[in-house]
Every structure is written in structure tokens, then in C-alpha cells.
């Protein structure tokens, strides 16, 4: 008899890793302790059509900033070389740039959703929500890893 990945009472975790001074493991209850933002989102899903949901959770930028990305804060453009790779338990992945979520640049309100339609995502895991995307392809369910990578020091 096979066992599920998570026991019925287990809370899913996501790891913050990569070029961070404070890598961490976070659960949905951890994310609920952050200032919460709401987003009513409609996006087109290739397999199930138009989806409409209300998500709440902290901004991805706030959570990653607290983890201490290793760019030089005195050099504004240094952060532009950083990429953010998000992986889900189902094998889906998405890639964002730091500039996309940074308030000084794209200011995209990307959420690490802790609830969907008022239901906490404790066992399912946090979800990456990009309210500005028309297509739901970068929506990642059950986030397992968020990796920050600034390994692009030169374009020569």
C-alpha cells in the first residue's frame, strides 16, 4: 500500500534557498504571520478554462527581502541580475526576475498565497500567484522551493 507524500496532519513547507543570507523553511502558518494582501484573480487555465479565485498572502518581495538577498543595496542596478526560480510539488516551475517584483522597478504584486477562497493551504502548501498574468501557467501550487540566484556577475 502506498503512502501519500504528506500525512493528513502534516503542514507543507517551502524552502527559501540560494543567494540569501538567511535561507529558511516556511509553512503556511508562517506566511499568515506576514502582512496579508488580497487578490481577486481570473486566469485562463489550459486544462480547466477560466478560473476565478480570491487569494491572500504576503508579497513575494517582502518574504524574499527578509531572507536577505546578497545583492549590494547601495548599487540599485545590482539586484537586476537576480532571478527567482519557483518549484511546485507537482513538478511545475516558474522563473521571475527580481526587477519584476521590486518596488523600484516592475512592482508586480506577486503573492505567496496562504489561502484560496478563504481556505488555508496548510497541507497543500503555499501557491505562487501572479495577479497580472492573464494565463495561469506561472501559477505554482504546492510550492516546495524558491531559489534566488544572482550568479550573473558579468555579461562579457
WOTADA-V944946 format. One line per field, one symbol per residue. ss: DSSP state (~ for helix, > for strand, _ for the rest). A space follows every 10 residues. Layout:
ss = ???
This chain:
ss = __________ __>>>>>>_> ___>>>>~~~ ~~____>>>> >>>>>___>> >>>>>>>>>~ ~~~~~~__>_ _____~~~~~ ~_>>>>>>__ __>>>>>~~~ ~_________ >>>>>>__>> ______>>>_ ____>~~~_> __>>>>>>>_ ______
